[in-house]
Amino acid sequence: MKLGIRFFLSWILSAVIMFILFYLWHGIFLNDFKRIQFPLSWFVTFAAFTYLIFGAGIYFLFESSLMKKIENYFLRGLFTGIIAGFSFFMIATVVNISITKHLSISHLSVDCIWQISEQTIGALVITLLKVTVREPHLEEA
């Protein structure tokens, strides 16, 4: 796999959109940022880098040989987002379990659904750019 303009546009745009969704959900809708015990600027910076890693990870999962068995790009993007979202939910839950006192099954369910939705939107951004962005030097090969 060659990393061209399609990769960089997909990676950055999906990361930015997922970060915006994260910020709206946790920062504005749930107001989770009030409970942070260290400077908000650190948290936002770490979250931005985390979403850059998520965007690249989702792109590489989308382009993996396992996912390429799904020929329909939309379905591949959908499955990529579901797999990534559930995986990230599990990681966040394991990390959060030690610092969260009251986790109910409804809280976990909503968080899981949100995480899957957020990463699926990111994967669908990658799918859209995969279909629309052309790289002539890659098409000739």
Backbone as JSON, one array per atom type, in Angstrom:
{
  "sequence": "MKLGIRFFLSWILSAVIMFILFYLWHGIFLNDFKRIQFPLSWFVTFAAFTYLIFGAGIYFLFESSLMKKIENYFLRGLFTGIIAGFSFFMIATVVNISITKHLSISHLSVDCIWQISEQTIGALVITLLKVTVREPHLEEA",
  "N": [[0.84, -1.17, 0.0], [0.63, 2.11, -0.96], [1.31, 5.28, 0.42], [-0.39, 7.95, -0.27], [-1.94, 11.0, -1.37], [-4.6, 10.33, -0.94], [-4.52, 8.69, 1.34], [-3.5, 10.53, 3.29], [-5.42, 12.64, 3.26], [-7.75, 11.19, 3.96], [-7.01, 10.13, 6.45], [-6.43, 12.44, 8.08], [-8.82, 13.98, 7.84], [-10.81, 12.17, 8.76], [-9.89, 11.8, 11.37], [-10.12, 14.41, 12.41], [-12.91, 14.84, 12.22], [-13.88, 12.76, 13.88], [-12.71, 13.61, 16.28], [-14.04, 16.06, 16.67], [-16.66, 15.11, 17.0], [-16.24, 13.6, 19.33], [-15.54, 15.7, 21.09], [-17.89, 17.24, 21.1], [-19.7, 15.36, 22.19], [-18.54, 14.46, 24.7], [-17.53, 16.82, 25.83], [-19.48, 18.85, 25.57], [-22.21, 17.83, 25.43], [-22.31, 15.68, 27.43], [-20.8, 16.88, 29.35], [-18.43, 15.99, 30.54], [-15.86, 17.0, 30.8], [-15.59, 18.62, 33.02], [-14.9, 17.03, 35.13], [-12.27, 16.38, 34.91], [-9.05, 15.98, 36.23], [-6.68, 17.31, 35.73], [-4.96, 19.84, 33.76], [-7.15, 21.1, 31.25], [-6.18, 21.71, 28.7], [-4.07, 19.91, 28.37], [-5.48, 17.51, 28.3], [-7.09, 17.85, 25.99], [-5.09, 18.08, 24.06], [-3.8, 15.56, 24.26], [-6.0, 13.98, 23.57], [-6.39, 14.82, 20.93], [-4.06, 13.83, 19.66], [-4.55, 11.15, 20.14], [-6.82, 10.71, 18.56], [-5.7, 11.12, 16.06], [-4.12, 8.85, 15.91], [-6.19, 6.94, 16.02], [-7.51, 7.55, 13.58], [-5.54, 6.84, 11.66], [-5.26, 4.14, 12.32], [-7.82, 3.14, 11.74], [-7.9, 3.62, 9.0], [-5.85, 1.85, 8.12], [-6.95, -0.57, 8.97], [-9.23, -0.59, 7.34], [-7.97, -0.9, 4.88], [-6.83, -3.39, 5.16], [-5.95, -6.82, 4.42], [-7.85, -8.64, 5.27], [-10.22, -7.09, 5.46], [-10.41, -6.29, 2.82], [-11.58, -8.39, 1.59], [-14.2, -7.86, 1.6], [-15.89, -6.56, -0.88], [-17.63, -4.43, -1.46], [-17.38, -1.09, -0.9], [-18.82, 0.57, 0.89], [-19.98, -1.25, 2.73], [-17.61, -2.36, 3.69], [-16.49, -0.12, 4.95], [-18.45, 0.3, 6.9], [-18.28, -2.1, 8.46], [-15.61, -1.86, 9.24], [-15.74, 0.44, 10.86], [-17.46, -0.48, 12.9], [-15.97, -2.59, 14.03], [-13.63, -1.19, 14.83], [-14.77, 0.75, 16.54], [-15.96, -0.83, 18.59], [-13.68, -2.1, 19.55], [-12.15, 0.11, 20.48], [-13.92, 1.02, 22.41], [-13.79, -1.11, 24.26], [-11.11, -0.9, 25.11], [-11.1, 1.72, 26.23], [-12.95, 1.33, 28.27], [-11.68, -0.56, 29.93], [-9.5, 1.0, 30.76], [-10.87, 3.09, 32.0], [-12.34, 1.86, 34.04], [-11.06, 1.68, 36.49], [-11.08, 4.27, 37.44], [-13.66, 5.14, 37.52], [-16.5, 5.25, 39.47], [-19.24, 4.51, 39.48], [-20.48, 2.57, 37.29], [-23.01, 1.71, 35.22], [-24.96, -0.79, 33.5], [-26.52, 0.4, 31.57], [-25.17, 2.81, 31.16], [-22.73, 1.82, 30.13], [-23.72, 0.59, 27.82], [-24.76, 2.76, 26.3], [-22.4, 4.19, 25.99], [-20.9, 2.35, 24.5], [-22.44, 2.17, 22.14], [-22.24, 4.83, 21.31], [-19.43, 5.03, 20.87], [-19.04, 3.15, 18.82], [-20.63, 4.35, 16.86], [-19.29, 6.8, 16.48], [-16.73, 5.96, 15.52], [-17.56, 4.6, 13.27], [-18.58, 6.64, 11.69], [-16.16, 7.98, 11.22], [-14.86, 5.94, 9.75], [-16.54, 5.83, 7.54], [-16.05, 8.31, 6.42], [-13.46, 7.88, 5.54], [-14.07, 5.9, 3.66], [-15.65, 7.38, 1.84], [-13.73, 9.21, 0.86], [-11.93, 7.41, -0.22], [-13.33, 6.5, -2.4], [-13.79, 8.86, -3.85], [-11.41, 10.4, -4.14], [-8.85, 10.58, -6.43], [-5.79, 9.19, -7.47], [-3.62, 9.67, -9.83], [-0.99, 8.59, -10.36], [-1.08, 6.21, -8.96], [-3.08, 4.81, -10.22], [-2.05, 4.19, -12.7], [-0.22, 2.21, -12.22]],
  "CA": [[0.0, 0.0, 0.0], [1.37, 3.37, -1.03], [0.67, 6.35, 1.17], [-0.48, 9.15, -1.09], [-2.86, 12.05, -0.96], [-5.82, 9.67, -0.47], [-4.29, 8.29, 2.74], [-3.36, 11.68, 4.18], [-6.72, 13.31, 3.37], [-8.65, 10.31, 4.71], [-6.52, 10.03, 7.82], [-6.6, 13.7, 8.82], [-10.22, 14.38, 7.89], [-11.55, 11.27, 9.66], [-9.45, 12.09, 12.74], [-10.7, 15.69, 12.81], [-14.35, 14.66, 12.4], [-14.08, 11.96, 15.09], [-12.36, 14.46, 17.42], [-15.15, 17.01, 16.85], [-17.76, 14.34, 17.59], [-15.82, 13.32, 20.71], [-15.6, 16.93, 21.87], [-19.31, 17.58, 21.26], [-20.34, 14.37, 23.06], [-18.01, 14.46, 26.06], [-17.29, 18.17, 26.35], [-20.66, 19.71, 25.6], [-23.43, 17.11, 25.76], [-22.2, 15.0, 28.72], [-20.09, 17.77, 30.28], [-17.42, 15.19, 31.23], [-14.6, 17.71, 30.97], [-15.56, 19.25, 34.34], [-14.36, 16.08, 36.1], [-10.85, 16.12, 34.64], [-8.25, 16.39, 37.38], [-5.47, 17.98, 35.28], [-5.33, 20.92, 32.83], [-7.95, 20.75, 30.08], [-5.35, 21.8, 27.49], [-3.36, 18.63, 28.26], [-6.45, 16.5, 27.9], [-7.47, 18.08, 24.59], [-3.91, 17.75, 23.24], [-3.67, 14.09, 24.25], [-7.14, 13.45, 22.8], [-6.14, 15.09, 19.5], [-3.09, 12.83, 19.2], [-5.23, 9.85, 20.17], [-7.68, 10.61, 17.38], [-4.82, 10.94, 14.9], [-3.79, 7.42, 15.9], [-7.43, 6.25, 15.64], [-7.75, 7.74, 12.15], [-4.6, 6.0, 10.91], [-5.61, 2.74, 12.59], [-9.04, 2.81, 10.99], [-7.52, 3.55, 7.58], [-5.11, 0.61, 7.88], [-7.92, -1.66, 9.1], [-10.04, -0.54, 6.12], [-7.15, -1.39, 3.77], [-6.23, -4.69, 5.49], [-6.32, -7.92, 3.52], [-9.1, -9.23, 5.78], [-11.35, -6.23, 5.08], [-10.51, -6.22, 1.36], [-12.45, -9.48, 1.14], [-15.51, -7.22, 1.41], [-15.67, -5.75, -2.08], [-18.45, -3.22, -1.4], [-16.67, -0.12, -0.06], [-19.69, 1.04, 1.97], [-20.04, -2.3, 3.75], [-16.28, -2.45, 4.29], [-16.39, 1.01, 5.88], [-19.35, 0.04, 8.02], [-17.68, -3.14, 9.31], [-14.39, -1.3, 9.82], [-16.15, 1.32, 11.95], [-18.01, -1.28, 14.0], [-14.84, -3.29, 14.67], [-12.78, -0.18, 15.5], [-15.53, 1.36, 17.63], [-16.09, -1.77, 19.7], [-12.33, -2.29, 20.11], [-11.8, 1.29, 21.24], [-14.79, 1.0, 23.59], [-13.25, -2.06, 25.23], [-9.88, -0.32, 25.67], [-11.48, 2.84, 27.09], [-13.64, 0.8, 29.44], [-10.67, -1.15, 30.81], [-8.75, 2.09, 31.35], [-11.79, 3.88, 32.83], [-12.97, 1.09, 35.11], [-10.39, 1.94, 37.77], [-11.3, 5.64, 37.9], [-15.08, 5.43, 37.51], [-17.11, 4.56, 40.6], [-20.6, 4.0, 39.24], [-20.74, 2.2, 35.9], [-24.18, 0.85, 35.07], [-25.04, -1.45, 32.19], [-27.07, 1.37, 30.62], [-24.07, 3.73, 30.84], [-21.82, 1.1, 29.24], [-24.4, 0.37, 26.53], [-24.79, 4.02, 25.57], [-21.02, 4.51, 25.63], [-20.52, 1.43, 23.42], [-23.15, 2.6, 20.93], [-21.62, 6.09, 20.87], [-18.08, 4.78, 20.35], [-19.2, 2.49, 17.52], [-21.15, 5.35, 15.92], [-18.23, 7.77, 16.2], [-15.71, 5.37, 14.66], [-18.19, 4.27, 11.99], [-18.59, 7.88, 10.91], [-14.78, 8.14, 10.76], [-14.58, 4.95, 8.7], [-17.3, 6.21, 6.35], [-15.3, 9.43, 5.82], [-12.37, 7.22, 4.8], [-14.71, 5.25, 2.51], [-16.03, 8.43, 0.88], [-12.53, 9.73, 0.21], [-11.36, 6.31, -1.0], [-14.09, 6.43, -3.65], [-13.8, 10.11, -4.61], [-10.08, 10.97, -4.4], [-8.09, 9.8, -7.41], [-4.35, 9.42, -7.52], [-3.24, 9.17, -11.16], [0.23, 7.79, -10.35], [-1.41, 4.89, -8.44], [-3.96, 4.14, -11.17], [-1.26, 3.71, -13.82], [0.57, 1.03, -11.82]],
  "C": [[0.89, 1.24, 0.0], [0.58, 4.45, -0.31], [0.72, 7.63, 0.36], [-1.47, 10.13, -0.51], [-4.16, 11.45, -0.4], [-5.67, 9.26, 1.0], [-4.29, 9.51, 3.65], [-4.66, 12.45, 4.35], [-7.68, 12.49, 4.22], [-8.28, 10.28, 6.18], [-6.84, 11.3, 8.62], [-8.07, 14.08, 8.93], [-11.03, 13.47, 8.81], [-11.17, 11.55, 11.11], [-10.09, 13.39, 13.25], [-12.2, 15.54, 13.08], [-14.63, 13.84, 13.65], [-13.76, 12.77, 16.34], [-13.48, 15.46, 17.7], [-16.34, 16.3, 17.49], [-17.48, 14.01, 19.05], [-16.0, 14.55, 21.58], [-17.05, 17.34, 22.13], [-19.98, 16.66, 22.28], [-19.86, 14.51, 24.51], [-17.87, 15.86, 26.65], [-18.54, 19.0, 26.5], [-21.9, 18.94, 26.08], [-23.36, 16.46, 27.15], [-21.51, 15.85, 29.78], [-19.05, 17.02, 31.12], [-16.15, 15.96, 31.55], [-14.48, 18.4, 32.34], [-14.91, 18.34, 35.38], [-12.87, 15.8, 35.91], [-10.01, 16.74, 35.75], [-6.93, 17.07, 37.0], [-5.88, 19.0, 34.22], [-6.07, 20.41, 31.58], [-7.13, 20.79, 28.8], [-4.54, 20.52, 27.29], [-4.3, 17.56, 27.72], [-6.8, 16.63, 26.42], [-6.3, 17.74, 23.66], [-3.72, 16.25, 23.14], [-4.79, 13.45, 23.43], [-6.92, 13.66, 21.3], [-5.14, 14.09, 18.93], [-3.71, 11.43, 19.17], [-6.1, 9.66, 18.94], [-6.87, 10.55, 16.09], [-4.41, 9.47, 14.78], [-5.01, 6.6, 15.49], [-7.67, 6.35, 14.14], [-6.83, 6.88, 11.3], [-4.93, 4.53, 11.1], [-6.83, 2.3, 11.8], [-8.73, 2.71, 9.5], [-6.81, 2.23, 7.28], [-6.0, -0.62, 8.05], [-8.77, -1.74, 7.84], [-9.28, -1.17, 4.94], [-6.53, -2.77, 4.04], [-6.73, -5.77, 4.54], [-7.62, -8.58, 3.97], [-10.3, -8.4, 5.32], [-11.5, -6.12, 3.57], [-11.31, -7.38, 0.78], [-13.89, -8.99, 0.96], [-15.34, -6.24, 0.26], [-16.46, -4.45, -2.09], [-17.8, -2.25, -0.4], [-17.52, 0.34, 1.12], [-19.76, 0.01, 3.09], [-18.7, -2.46, 4.45], [-16.08, -1.32, 5.31], [-17.24, 0.82, 7.11], [-18.76, -0.99, 8.98], [-16.4, -2.65, 9.97], [-14.74, -0.41, 11.02], [-16.68, 0.56, 13.15], [-16.89, -1.98, 14.76], [-13.98, -2.31, 15.45], [-13.5, 0.41, 16.71], [-15.66, 0.44, 18.83], [-14.73, -2.01, 20.36], [-11.92, -1.11, 20.97], [-12.65, 1.41, 22.5], [-14.22, 0.07, 24.66], [-11.99, -1.5, 25.9], [-10.23, 0.81, 26.64], [-12.16, 2.36, 28.36], [-12.65, 0.19, 30.43], [-9.87, -0.06, 31.5], [-9.62, 2.86, 32.35], [-12.3, 3.16, 34.06], [-12.35, 1.4, 36.47], [-10.65, 3.35, 38.29], [-12.78, 6.03, 37.93], [-15.76, 4.59, 38.59], [-18.42, 3.86, 40.25], [-20.84, 3.76, 37.76], [-21.94, 1.26, 35.85], [-24.16, 0.23, 33.68], [-25.62, -0.48, 31.16], [-26.0, 2.39, 30.21], [-23.11, 3.06, 29.86], [-22.44, 0.89, 27.87], [-24.4, 1.64, 25.68], [-23.38, 4.4, 25.11], [-20.54, 3.63, 24.47], [-21.16, 1.86, 22.1], [-22.54, 3.89, 20.4], [-20.26, 5.84, 20.23], [-18.15, 4.12, 18.98], [-19.69, 3.5, 16.48], [-20.06, 6.33, 15.5], [-17.18, 7.19, 15.24], [-16.28, 4.94, 13.31], [-18.27, 5.51, 11.11], [-17.18, 8.16, 10.38], [-14.43, 7.2, 9.63], [-15.34, 5.29, 7.41], [-16.7, 7.44, 5.66], [-14.16, 8.86, 4.98], [-12.93, 6.57, 3.53], [-15.05, 6.28, 1.43], [-14.8, 8.95, 0.13], [-11.83, 8.66, -0.62], [-12.04, 6.25, -2.38], [-13.92, 7.7, -4.49], [-12.42, 10.66, -4.96], [-9.31, 10.05, -5.33], [-6.62, 10.2, -7.35], [-3.84, 8.82, -8.83], [-2.0, 8.27, -11.16], [-0.03, 6.38, -9.79], [-2.28, 4.1, -9.42], [-3.2, 3.59, -12.35], [-0.53, 2.42, -13.49], [-0.22, -0.26, -11.95]]
}
